[in-house]
């Protein structure tokens, strides 16, 4: 986990400025949740551009830069804590500034996304926001505008200008039709199109945002790998993305394992009830069709459990769940079911006058 701590040591460097008062004054009682701030913004501003300006101004004026507790807050299992903790404490690092701005914008029905990467100002990783208005994606960096009020430098900046000092880990979020390489970024070559393949920015981002969180992570990981890992910050972020993917698949493996166990338990209950019913010599009596169907759910449950087990460890190595033991229990139950199905076949094919003795002569 050394790289985990290294990631935070590379975290966002904020400019040292004093916070200034701005015109926007949201009542204090409404500033502890992004939903209440969004409601205030929606009620008091009309256009998306006005709303984004209000959100940006409030965030840069009312949240101060502080690295205390950022490990616990920004590395916890609940991503919502990046927003809720920053609003409660009114402080945070670049991840929190970007997360708060983006979350409020989303609640104002403005497409937005937290972008992570690095900058020319430092070798540390950094986070900022992308926002979509007027059929165009713009970029904002609230951390770098802390305390400037309405005199902002990094609010709704065109991608071709923003790329001069902000390089996202995922090339998609350059938002450029001709994405550049990290080498070109470090050299300051952010304009030429030579040897670059264009893509439709809006369509590409739209398709990405329609993915669930897991497939977004996987798509980003693929693009990052294709772009090349050329510095320590990028390597750390790649490991972080891979870790998040592994966690998601680990959770899926847990669901699969628990689901397989549940299927096995249901099958065992049905089998045990059948054995008890057979021990009672099929009393109270049921029609032959009902008796014949008593074991039918078990093979389906065993097949469902087996399918779930087969998917465990497909994406990440399974070191937690004893699937071998579970397979053994399923195999053992299958054998027992075959024995009882054989008995049922004999029973149902026998004349009514001959059935009673089968309970004493057949295993």
C-alpha atoms as a printed R data frame, in Angstrom:
    type eleno elety resid chain resno       x       y       z
1   ATOM     1    CA   UNK     A     1   0.000   0.000   0.000
2   ATOM     2    CA   UNK     A     2   3.013   2.339  -0.205
3   ATOM     3    CA   UNK     A     3   1.759   3.721  -3.486
4   ATOM     4    CA   UNK     A     4  -1.501   4.632  -1.767
5   ATOM     5    CA   UNK     A     5   0.293   7.025   0.544
6   ATOM     6    CA   UNK     A     6   2.458   8.239  -2.294
7   ATOM     7    CA   UNK     A     7  -0.706   9.167  -4.170
8   ATOM     8    CA   UNK     A     8  -1.710  11.548  -1.419
9   ATOM     9    CA   UNK     A     9   1.737  13.050  -1.127
10  ATOM    10    CA   UNK     A    10   1.392  13.953  -4.788
11  ATOM    11    CA   UNK     A    11  -1.974  15.615  -4.187
12  ATOM    12    CA   UNK     A    12  -3.068  19.021  -5.456
13  ATOM    13    CA   UNK     A    13  -1.010  22.099  -4.766
14  ATOM    14    CA   UNK     A    14  -3.284  25.094  -4.132
15  ATOM    15    CA   UNK     A    15  -2.231  28.689  -4.681
16  ATOM    16    CA   UNK     A    16  -1.722  30.703  -1.515
17  ATOM    17    CA   UNK     A    17  -4.304  33.463  -1.587
18  ATOM    18    CA   UNK     A    18  -6.623  35.087   0.894
19  ATOM    19    CA   UNK     A    19 -10.333  34.440   0.520
20  ATOM    20    CA   UNK     A    20 -12.393  37.471  -0.481
21  ATOM    21    CA   UNK     A    21 -16.056  38.189  -0.044
22  ATOM    22    CA   UNK     A    22 -18.229  37.730  -3.090
23  ATOM    23    CA   UNK     A    23 -21.717  38.886  -3.986
24  ATOM    24    CA   UNK     A    24 -23.399  35.513  -3.595
25  ATOM    25    CA   UNK     A    25 -24.641  34.858  -0.037
26  ATOM    26    CA   UNK     A    26 -26.375  31.538   0.448
27  ATOM    27    CA   UNK     A    27 -27.933  31.255   3.926
28  ATOM    28    CA   UNK     A    28 -25.589  29.297   6.180
29  ATOM    29    CA   UNK     A    29 -28.276  26.762   7.074
30  ATOM    30    CA   UNK     A    30 -28.493  25.773   3.403
31  ATOM    31    CA   UNK     A    31 -24.778  25.252   2.855
32  ATOM    32    CA   UNK     A    32 -24.336  21.827   4.467
33  ATOM    33    CA   UNK     A    33 -25.654  19.747   1.596
34  ATOM    34    CA   UNK     A    34 -25.211  19.997  -2.149
35  ATOM    35    CA   UNK     A    35 -28.939  19.443  -2.622
36  ATOM    36    CA   UNK     A    36 -29.902  22.506  -0.574
37  ATOM    37    CA   UNK     A    37 -27.268  24.656  -2.292
38  ATOM    38    CA   UNK     A    38 -28.547  23.464  -5.672
39  ATOM    39    CA   UNK     A    39 -32.127  24.363  -4.724
40  ATOM    40    CA   UNK     A    40 -30.992  27.867  -3.781
41  ATOM    41    CA   UNK     A    41 -29.074  28.228  -7.041
42  ATOM    42    CA   UNK     A    42 -32.017  26.962  -9.073
43  ATOM    43    CA   UNK     A    43 -34.364  29.412  -7.378
44  ATOM    44    CA   UNK     A    44 -32.142  32.451  -7.779
45  ATOM    45    CA   UNK     A    45 -30.431  32.048 -11.153
46  ATOM    46    CA   UNK     A    46 -31.849  31.458 -14.609
47  ATOM    47    CA   UNK     A    47 -29.308  30.297 -17.171
48  ATOM    48    CA   UNK     A    48 -26.870  27.422 -16.818
49  ATOM    49    CA   UNK     A    49 -23.962  29.827 -17.174
50  ATOM    50    CA   UNK     A    50 -25.315  31.996 -14.333
51  ATOM    51    CA   UNK     A    51 -25.828  28.910 -12.186
52  ATOM    52    CA   UNK     A    52 -22.310  27.646 -12.799
53  ATOM    53    CA   UNK     A    53 -20.881  31.075 -11.993
54  ATOM    54    CA   UNK     A    54 -22.840  31.156  -8.729
55  ATOM    55    CA   UNK     A    55 -21.717  27.638  -7.771
56  ATOM    56    CA   UNK     A    56 -18.106  28.404  -8.647
57  ATOM    57    CA   UNK     A    57 -18.095  31.683  -6.752
58  ATOM    58    CA   UNK     A    58 -19.600  30.109  -3.657
59  ATOM    59    CA   UNK     A    59 -17.195  27.162  -3.653
60  ATOM    60    CA   UNK     A    60 -14.054  29.239  -4.143
61  ATOM    61    CA   UNK     A    61 -15.095  31.744  -1.479
62  ATOM    62    CA   UNK     A    62 -16.499  29.454   1.199
63  ATOM    63    CA   UNK     A    63 -14.297  26.355   1.180
64  ATOM    64    CA   UNK     A    64 -10.688  26.764   2.203
65  ATOM    65    CA   UNK     A    65  -7.751  24.630   1.199
66  ATOM    66    CA   UNK     A    66  -6.614  22.224   3.940
67  ATOM    67    CA   UNK     A    67  -4.885  18.849   3.802
68  ATOM    68    CA   UNK     A    68  -5.952  17.660   7.253
69  ATOM    69    CA   UNK     A    69  -7.808  14.322   7.239
70  ATOM    70    CA   UNK     A    70  -7.775  14.123   3.450
71  ATOM    71    CA   UNK     A    71  -6.641  10.490   3.603
72  ATOM    72    CA   UNK     A    72  -9.698   9.338   5.546
73  ATOM    73    CA   UNK     A    73 -12.159  11.601   3.742
74  ATOM    74    CA   UNK     A    74 -11.077  11.049   0.150
75  ATOM    75    CA   UNK     A    75 -10.027   7.422   0.403
76  ATOM    76    CA   UNK     A    76 -13.073   6.063   2.212
77  ATOM    77    CA   UNK     A    77 -15.454   3.509   0.693
78  ATOM    78    CA   UNK     A    78 -18.223   6.090   0.227
79  ATOM    79    CA   UNK     A    79 -17.449   8.591  -2.579
80  ATOM    80    CA   UNK     A    80 -20.226  10.887  -1.340
81  ATOM    81    CA   UNK     A    81 -18.109  11.730   1.694
82  ATOM    82    CA   UNK     A    82 -15.829  13.854  -0.504
83  ATOM    83    CA   UNK     A    83 -18.754  16.247  -0.884
84  ATOM    84    CA   UNK     A    84 -20.513  15.906   2.456
85  ATOM    85    CA   UNK     A    85 -17.334  16.205   4.549
86  ATOM    86    CA   UNK     A    86 -16.104  19.229   2.606
87  ATOM    87    CA   UNK     A    87 -19.443  21.008   3.032
88  ATOM    88    CA   UNK     A    88 -19.636  20.131   6.709
89  ATOM    89    CA   UNK     A    89 -16.044  21.194   7.423
90  ATOM    90    CA   UNK     A    90 -15.884  23.959   4.782
91  ATOM    91    CA   UNK     A    91 -12.406  22.809   3.828
92  ATOM    92    CA   UNK     A    92 -10.668  20.232   1.698
93  ATOM    93    CA   UNK     A    93  -8.195  19.629  -1.120
94  ATOM    94    CA   UNK     A    94  -8.575  19.809  -4.885
95  ATOM    95    CA   UNK     A    95 -10.616  16.585  -5.001
96  ATOM    96    CA   UNK     A    96 -13.132  18.130  -2.638
97  ATOM    97    CA   UNK     A    97 -13.354  21.436  -4.497
98  ATOM    98    CA   UNK     A    98 -13.960  19.631  -7.781
99  ATOM    99    CA   UNK     A    99 -16.362  17.126  -6.216
100 ATOM   100    CA   UNK     A   100 -18.476  19.816  -4.529
101 ATOM   101    CA   UNK     A   101 -18.637  22.006  -7.638
102 ATOM   102    CA   UNK     A   102 -19.501  19.026  -9.849
103 ATOM   103    CA   UNK     A   103 -22.099  17.600  -7.488
104 ATOM   104    CA   UNK     A   104 -23.980  20.886  -7.143
105 ATOM   105    CA   UNK     A   105 -23.863  21.381 -10.918
106 ATOM   106    CA   UNK     A   106 -25.273  17.902 -11.501
107 ATOM   107    CA   UNK     A   107 -28.082  18.635  -9.043
108 ATOM   108    CA   UNK     A   108 -28.794  21.755 -11.098
109 ATOM   109    CA   UNK     A   109 -29.167  19.442 -14.121
110 ATOM   110    CA   UNK     A   110 -25.920  20.617 -15.706
111 ATOM   111    CA   UNK     A   111 -23.784  17.719 -17.037
112 ATOM   112    CA   UNK     A   112 -20.503  17.761 -15.139
113 ATOM   113    CA   UNK     A   113 -17.628  15.452 -14.290
114 ATOM   114    CA   UNK     A   114 -14.645  15.423 -11.928
115 ATOM   115    CA   UNK     A   115 -11.424  15.172 -13.935
116 ATOM   116    CA   UNK     A   116  -8.113  14.057 -12.443
117 ATOM   117    CA   UNK     A   117  -4.666  14.590 -13.877
118 ATOM   118    CA   UNK     A   118  -1.570  16.692 -13.324
119 ATOM   119    CA   UNK     A   119  -0.464  20.232 -14.129
120 ATOM   120    CA   UNK     A   120   2.528  22.284 -15.198
121 ATOM   121    CA   UNK     A   121   2.509  24.009 -11.798
122 ATOM   122    CA   UNK     A   122   3.589  20.904  -9.925
123 ATOM   123    CA   UNK     A   123   4.370  17.220 -10.326
124 ATOM   124    CA   UNK     A   124   1.492  16.341  -8.025
125 ATOM   125    CA   UNK     A   125  -1.841  14.938  -9.117
126 ATOM   126    CA   UNK     A   126  -4.718  17.378  -9.279
127 ATOM   127    CA   UNK     A   127  -8.495  17.419  -9.775
128 ATOM   128    CA   UNK     A   128 -10.758  19.847 -11.612
129 ATOM   129    CA   UNK     A   129 -14.179  19.815 -13.282
130 ATOM   130    CA   UNK     A   130 -15.718  19.625 -16.730
131 ATOM   131    CA   UNK     A   131 -19.142  21.195 -17.352
132 ATOM   132    CA   UNK     A   132 -21.411  21.087 -20.395
133 ATOM   133    CA   UNK     A   133 -23.383  24.194 -21.390
134 ATOM   134    CA   UNK     A   134 -24.394  25.707 -24.714
135 ATOM   135    CA   UNK     A   135 -23.653  22.379 -26.448
136 ATOM   136    CA   UNK     A   136 -20.005  22.679 -25.442
137 ATOM   137    CA   UNK     A   137 -17.739  21.147 -22.799
138 ATOM   138    CA   UNK     A   138 -15.776  23.650 -20.731
139 ATOM   139    CA   UNK     A   139 -13.245  23.156 -17.940
140 ATOM   140    CA   UNK     A   140 -13.061  24.729 -14.480
141 ATOM   141    CA   UNK     A   141 -10.477  24.595 -11.728
142 ATOM   142    CA   UNK     A   142 -11.987  25.972  -8.500
143 ATOM   143    CA   UNK     A   143  -8.863  25.100  -6.486
144 ATOM   144    CA   UNK     A   144  -6.725  27.444  -8.560
145 ATOM   145    CA   UNK     A   145  -9.273  30.250  -8.178
146 ATOM   146    CA   UNK     A   146  -9.596  30.114  -4.397
147 ATOM   147    CA   UNK     A   147 -10.213  33.579  -3.020
148 ATOM   148    CA   UNK     A   148 -10.344  35.472  -6.313
149 ATOM   149    CA   UNK     A   149 -14.082  36.073  -6.169
150 ATOM   150    CA   UNK     A   150 -15.394  36.987  -9.615
151 ATOM   151    CA   UNK     A   151 -11.879  37.710 -10.917
152 ATOM   152    CA   UNK     A   152 -11.395  34.095 -11.944
153 ATOM   153    CA   UNK     A   153  -8.865  32.676 -14.374
154 ATOM   154    CA   UNK     A   154  -9.995  29.068 -14.591
155 ATOM   155    CA   UNK     A   155 -13.768  29.247 -14.945
156 ATOM   156    CA   UNK     A   156 -15.376  27.835 -18.118
157 ATOM   157    CA   UNK     A   157 -12.138  27.643 -20.061
158 ATOM   158    CA   UNK     A   158 -12.015  26.223 -23.567
159 ATOM   159    CA   UNK     A   159 -10.229  22.837 -23.716
160 ATOM   160    CA   UNK     A   160  -7.578  24.026 -26.173
161 ATOM   161    CA   UNK     A   161  -6.580  26.729 -23.675
162 ATOM   162    CA   UNK     A   162  -6.945  24.595 -20.541
163 ATOM   163    CA   UNK     A   163  -4.578  21.945 -21.937
164 ATOM   164    CA   UNK     A   164  -1.731  24.453 -21.728
165 ATOM   165    CA   UNK     A   165  -1.377  23.735 -18.001
166 ATOM   166    CA   UNK     A   166  -3.791  20.875 -17.144
167 ATOM   167    CA   UNK     A   167  -3.243  17.322 -18.395
168 ATOM   168    CA   UNK     A   168  -5.929  14.735 -17.498
169 ATOM   169    CA   UNK     A   169  -4.919  11.140 -16.838
170 ATOM   170    CA   UNK     A   170  -7.687   9.943 -19.166
171 ATOM   171    CA   UNK     A   171  -7.089  11.441 -22.647
172 ATOM   172    CA   UNK     A   172 -10.860  11.643 -23.197
173 ATOM   173    CA   UNK     A   173 -11.070  14.543 -20.744
174 ATOM   174    CA   UNK     A   174  -8.678  16.678 -22.706
175 ATOM   175    CA   UNK     A   175 -11.927  17.311 -24.605
176 ATOM   176    CA   UNK     A   176  -9.871  17.923 -27.724
177 ATOM   177    CA   UNK     A   177 -10.663  16.475 -31.158
178 ATOM   178    CA   UNK     A   178  -6.927  15.761 -31.449
179 ATOM   179    CA   UNK     A   179  -5.726  14.564 -28.011
180 ATOM   180    CA   UNK     A   180  -2.058  15.181 -27.272
181 ATOM   181    CA   UNK     A   181   0.464  12.907 -25.595
182 ATOM   182    CA   UNK     A   182   2.068  13.441 -22.219
183 ATOM   183    CA   UNK     A   183   5.382  14.052 -23.956
184 ATOM   184    CA   UNK     A   184   3.830  16.798 -26.082
185 ATOM   185    CA   UNK     A   185   2.275  18.307 -22.948
186 ATOM   186    CA   UNK     A   186   5.628  18.456 -21.138
187 ATOM   187    CA   UNK     A   187   7.205  20.015 -24.207
188 ATOM   188    CA   UNK     A   188   4.439  22.609 -24.485
189 ATOM   189    CA   UNK     A   189   3.384  21.276 -27.876
190 ATOM   190    CA   UNK     A   190  -0.374  21.542 -27.348
191 ATOM   191    CA   UNK     A   191  -1.508  22.819 -30.720
192 ATOM   192    CA   UNK     A   192  -0.180  20.666 -33.572
193 ATOM   193    CA   UNK     A   193  -2.327  17.892 -35.081
194 ATOM   194    CA   UNK     A   194   0.471  15.887 -36.673
195 ATOM   195    CA   UNK     A   195   0.302  12.130 -36.095
196 ATOM   196    CA   UNK     A   196  -2.900  12.415 -34.032
197 ATOM   197    CA   UNK     A   197  -6.219  10.797 -34.773
198 ATOM   198    CA   UNK     A   198  -9.329  12.965 -34.248
199 ATOM   199    CA   UNK     A   199 -12.486  11.906 -32.441
200 ATOM   200    CA   UNK     A   200 -15.907  13.433 -31.941
201 ATOM   201    CA   UNK     A   201 -15.614  14.933 -28.473
202 ATOM   202    CA   UNK     A   202 -19.304  15.334 -27.630
203 ATOM   203    CA   UNK     A   203 -20.277  11.877 -28.873
204 ATOM   204    CA   UNK     A   204 -17.325  10.245 -27.107
205 ATOM   205    CA   UNK     A   205 -18.056  11.923 -23.778
206 ATOM   206    CA   UNK     A   206 -21.780  11.215 -24.086
207 ATOM   207    CA   UNK     A   207 -21.092   7.524 -24.662
208 ATOM   208    CA   UNK     A   208 -18.674   7.464 -21.712
209 ATOM   209    CA   UNK     A   209 -21.138   9.107 -19.314
210 ATOM   210    CA   UNK     A   210 -23.808   6.564 -20.263
211 ATOM   211    CA   UNK     A   211 -21.597   3.771 -18.898
212 ATOM   212    CA   UNK     A   212 -21.941   2.595 -15.318
213 ATOM   213    CA   UNK     A   213 -19.127   3.488 -12.921
214 ATOM   214    CA   UNK     A   214 -17.295   0.173 -13.400
215 ATOM   215    CA   UNK     A   215 -17.217   0.405 -17.172
216 ATOM   216    CA   UNK     A   216 -16.161   4.044 -16.942
217 ATOM   217    CA   UNK     A   217 -13.179   2.967 -14.863
218 ATOM   218    CA   UNK     A   218 -12.329   0.190 -17.299
219 ATOM   219    CA   UNK     A   219 -12.620   2.493 -20.305
220 ATOM   220    CA   UNK     A   220 -10.373   5.073 -18.624
221 ATOM   221    CA   UNK     A   221  -7.828   2.386 -17.731
222 ATOM   222    CA   UNK     A   222  -7.678   1.224 -21.350
223 ATOM   223    CA   UNK     A   223  -7.182   4.746 -22.693
224 ATOM   224    CA   UNK     A   224  -4.506   5.473 -20.094
225 ATOM   225    CA   UNK     A   225  -2.642   2.308 -21.007
226 ATOM   226    CA   UNK     A   226  -2.831   3.151 -24.693
227 ATOM   227    CA   UNK     A   227  -1.564   6.675 -23.971
228 ATOM   228    CA   UNK     A   228   1.430   5.303 -22.058
229 ATOM   229    CA   UNK     A   229   2.545   5.681 -18.451
230 ATOM   230    CA   UNK     A   230   5.378   8.178 -18.553
231 ATOM   231    CA   UNK     A   231   5.721   9.505 -15.012
232 ATOM   232    CA   UNK     A   232   5.275   8.450 -11.408
233 ATOM   233    CA   UNK     A   233   2.029  10.365 -10.884
234 ATOM   234    CA   UNK     A   234   0.400   8.629 -13.846
235 ATOM   235    CA   UNK     A   235   1.629   5.241 -12.644
236 ATOM   236    CA   UNK     A   236   0.156   5.860  -9.209
237 ATOM   237    CA   UNK     A   237  -3.169   6.908 -10.709
238 ATOM   238    CA   UNK     A   238  -3.222   3.828 -12.934
239 ATOM   239    CA   UNK     A   239  -2.733   1.657  -9.847
240 ATOM   240    CA   UNK     A   240  -5.495   3.571  -8.095
241 ATOM   241    CA   UNK     A   241  -7.901   2.981 -11.008
242 ATOM   242    CA   UNK     A   242  -6.971  -0.703 -11.124
243 ATOM   243    CA   UNK     A   243  -7.538  -0.957  -7.385
244 ATOM   244    CA   UNK     A   244 -11.003   0.581  -7.716
245 ATOM   245    CA   UNK     A   245 -11.816  -1.850 -10.530
246 ATOM   246    CA   UNK     A   246 -10.594  -4.746  -8.383
247 ATOM   247    CA   UNK     A   247 -12.758  -3.573  -5.475
248 ATOM   248    CA   UNK     A   248 -15.842  -3.484  -7.686
249 ATOM   249    CA   UNK     A   249 -15.142  -6.945  -9.045
250 ATOM   250    CA   UNK     A   250 -14.381  -8.121  -5.531
251 ATOM   251    CA   UNK     A   251 -17.827  -6.926  -4.492
252 ATOM   252    CA   UNK     A   252 -19.316  -8.722  -7.497
253 ATOM   253    CA   UNK     A   253 -17.484 -11.905  -6.506
254 ATOM   254    CA   UNK     A   254 -18.935 -11.577  -3.016
255 ATOM   255    CA   UNK     A   255 -22.436 -11.239  -4.476
256 ATOM   256    CA   UNK     A   256 -21.848 -14.265  -6.704
257 ATOM   257    CA   UNK     A   257 -20.540 -16.384  -3.829
258 ATOM   258    CA   UNK     A   258 -23.351 -15.381  -1.485
259 ATOM   259    CA   UNK     A   259 -25.849 -16.014  -4.277
260 ATOM   260    CA   UNK     A   260 -24.418 -19.483  -4.897
261 ATOM   261    CA   UNK     A   261 -24.602 -20.278  -1.183
262 ATOM   262    CA   UNK     A   262 -28.227 -19.075  -1.109
263 ATOM   263    CA   UNK     A   263 -29.065 -21.307  -4.092
264 ATOM   264    CA   UNK     A   264 -27.427 -24.276  -2.384
265 ATOM   265    CA   UNK     A   265 -29.297 -23.631   0.854
266 ATOM   266    CA   UNK     A   266 -32.626 -23.462  -1.005
267 ATOM   267    CA   UNK     A   267 -31.813 -26.699  -2.794
268 ATOM   268    CA   UNK     A   268 -30.847 -28.381   0.476
269 ATOM   269    CA   UNK     A   269 -34.092 -27.269   2.121
270 ATOM   270    CA   UNK     A   270 -36.146 -28.689  -0.749
271 ATOM   271    CA   UNK     A   271 -34.173 -31.938  -0.622
272 ATOM   272    CA   UNK     A   272 -34.532 -32.299   3.147
273 ATOM   273    CA   UNK     A   273 -38.263 -31.640   2.916
274 ATOM   274    CA   UNK     A   274 -38.538 -34.336   0.268
275 ATOM   275    CA   UNK     A   275 -36.604 -36.844   2.391
276 ATOM   276    CA   UNK     A   276 -38.844 -36.101   5.365
277 ATOM   277    CA   UNK     A   277 -41.922 -36.518   3.164
278 ATOM   278    CA   UNK     A   278 -40.556 -39.828   1.867
279 ATOM   279    CA   UNK     A   279 -39.804 -40.971   5.423
280 ATOM   280    CA   UNK     A   280 -43.473 -40.265   6.179
281 ATOM   281    CA   UNK     A   281 -44.303 -42.551   3.212
282 ATOM   282    CA   UNK     A   282 -45.688 -39.665   1.173
283 ATOM   283    CA   UNK     A   283 -48.356 -38.715   3.664
284 ATOM   284    CA   UNK     A   284 -50.400 -36.632   3.562
285 ATOM   285    CA   UNK     A   285 -51.053 -37.942   0.059
286 ATOM   286    CA   UNK     A   286 -50.550 -35.778  -3.036
287 ATOM   287    CA   UNK     A   287 -51.403 -36.358  -6.692
288 ATOM   288    CA   UNK     A   288 -48.694 -38.188  -8.628
289 ATOM   289    CA   UNK     A   289 -47.951 -35.066 -10.706
290 ATOM   290    CA   UNK     A   290 -47.268 -33.066  -7.540
291 ATOM   291    CA   UNK     A   291 -45.048 -35.802  -6.111
292 ATOM   292    CA   UNK     A   292 -43.147 -36.086  -9.392
293 ATOM   293    CA   UNK     A   293 -42.356 -32.344  -9.292
294 ATOM   294    CA   UNK     A   294 -41.070 -32.199  -5.724
295 ATOM   295    CA   UNK     A   295 -37.386 -32.424  -6.710
296 ATOM   296    CA   UNK     A   296 -37.633 -30.401  -9.925
297 ATOM   297    CA   UNK     A   297 -36.375 -27.055  -8.498
298 ATOM   298    CA   UNK     A   298 -33.153 -28.591  -7.185
299 ATOM   299    CA   UNK     A   299 -31.288 -29.171 -10.496
300 ATOM   300    CA   UNK     A   300 -32.135 -25.624 -11.563
301 ATOM   301    CA   UNK     A   301 -30.800 -24.239  -8.290
302 ATOM   302    CA   UNK     A   302 -27.634 -26.330  -8.555
303 ATOM   303    CA   UNK     A   303 -27.107 -25.128 -12.136
304 ATOM   304    CA   UNK     A   304 -27.629 -21.495 -11.059
305 ATOM   305    CA   UNK     A   305 -25.160 -21.876  -8.189
306 ATOM   306    CA   UNK     A   306 -22.600 -23.565 -10.451
307 ATOM   307    CA   UNK     A   307 -22.883 -20.744 -12.991
308 ATOM   308    CA   UNK     A   308 -22.321 -18.137 -10.287
309 ATOM   309    CA   UNK     A   309 -19.255 -19.985  -9.010
310 ATOM   310    CA   UNK     A   310 -17.794 -20.178 -12.519
311 ATOM   311    CA   UNK     A   311 -17.825 -16.379 -12.749
312 ATOM   312    CA   UNK     A   312 -15.960 -15.824  -9.480
313 ATOM   313    CA   UNK     A   313 -12.406 -14.704 -10.149
314 ATOM   314    CA   UNK     A   314 -12.962 -13.967 -13.847
315 ATOM   315    CA   UNK     A   315 -11.596 -10.421 -13.553
316 ATOM   316    CA   UNK     A   316  -9.503 -10.451 -10.375
317 ATOM   317    CA   UNK     A   317  -7.820 -13.348  -8.617
318 ATOM   318    CA   UNK     A   318 -10.079 -15.036  -6.069
319 ATOM   319    CA   UNK     A   319  -8.169 -15.405  -2.804
320 ATOM   320    CA   UNK     A   320 -11.124 -15.044  -0.466
321 ATOM   321    CA   UNK     A   321 -13.836 -17.556  -1.312
322 ATOM   322    CA   UNK     A   322 -13.587 -21.353  -0.979
323 ATOM   323    CA   UNK     A   323 -15.321 -22.188  -4.230
324 ATOM   324    CA   UNK     A   324 -13.842 -25.706  -4.225
325 ATOM   325    CA   UNK     A   325 -15.685 -26.650  -1.049
326 ATOM   326    CA   UNK     A   326 -18.904 -25.152  -2.392
327 ATOM   327    CA   UNK     A   327 -18.540 -27.107  -5.638
328 ATOM   328    CA   UNK     A   328 -18.044 -30.265  -3.582
329 ATOM   329    CA   UNK     A   329 -21.266 -29.662  -1.665
330 ATOM   330    CA   UNK     A   330 -23.155 -29.075  -4.901
331 ATOM   331    CA   UNK     A   331 -21.737 -32.279  -6.401
332 ATOM   332    CA   UNK     A   332 -22.695 -34.241  -3.296
333 ATOM   333    CA   UNK     A   333 -26.226 -32.880  -3.358
334 ATOM   334    CA   UNK     A   334 -26.541 -33.721  -7.071
335 ATOM   335    CA   UNK     A   335 -25.654 -37.339  -6.337
336 ATOM   336    CA   UNK     A   336 -28.247 -37.537  -3.557
337 ATOM   337    CA   UNK     A   337 -30.881 -36.003  -5.819
338 ATOM   338    CA   UNK     A   338 -30.183 -38.618  -8.500
339 ATOM   339    CA   UNK     A   339 -30.825 -41.358  -5.929
340 ATOM   340    CA   UNK     A   340 -34.129 -39.829  -4.935
341 ATOM   341    CA   UNK     A   341 -35.117 -39.256  -8.558
342 ATOM   342    CA   UNK     A   342 -34.477 -42.964  -9.175
343 ATOM   343    CA   UNK     A   343 -36.744 -43.814  -6.267
344 ATOM   344    CA   UNK     A   344 -39.432 -41.461  -7.557
345 ATOM   345    CA   UNK     A   345 -39.300 -43.086 -10.986
346 ATOM   346    CA   UNK     A   346 -39.770 -46.559  -9.493
347 ATOM   347    CA   UNK     A   347 -42.533 -45.295  -7.239
348 ATOM   348    CA   UNK     A   348 -44.516 -43.550  -9.951
349 ATOM   349    CA   UNK     A   349 -44.141 -46.452 -12.416
350 ATOM   350    CA   UNK     A   350 -45.363 -49.009  -9.851
351 ATOM   351    CA   UNK     A   351 -48.963 -50.011  -9.324
352 ATOM   352    CA   UNK     A   352 -50.662 -48.384  -6.366
353 ATOM   353    CA   UNK     A   353 -50.824 -51.755  -4.550
354 ATOM   354    CA   UNK     A   354 -47.041 -52.224  -4.878
355 ATOM   355    CA   UNK     A   355 -45.840 -48.807  -3.848
356 ATOM   356    CA   UNK     A   356 -45.928 -49.249  -0.104
357 ATOM   357    CA   UNK     A   357 -43.219 -51.876  -0.019
358 ATOM   358    CA   UNK     A   358 -40.819 -49.605  -1.931
359 ATOM   359    CA   UNK     A   359 -40.408 -47.497   1.186
360 ATOM   360    CA   UNK     A   360 -38.830 -50.512   2.890
361 ATOM   361    CA   UNK     A   361 -36.899 -52.102   0.022
362 ATOM   362    CA   UNK     A   362 -35.476 -49.108  -1.913
363 ATOM   363    CA   UNK     A   363 -32.738 -46.791  -0.718
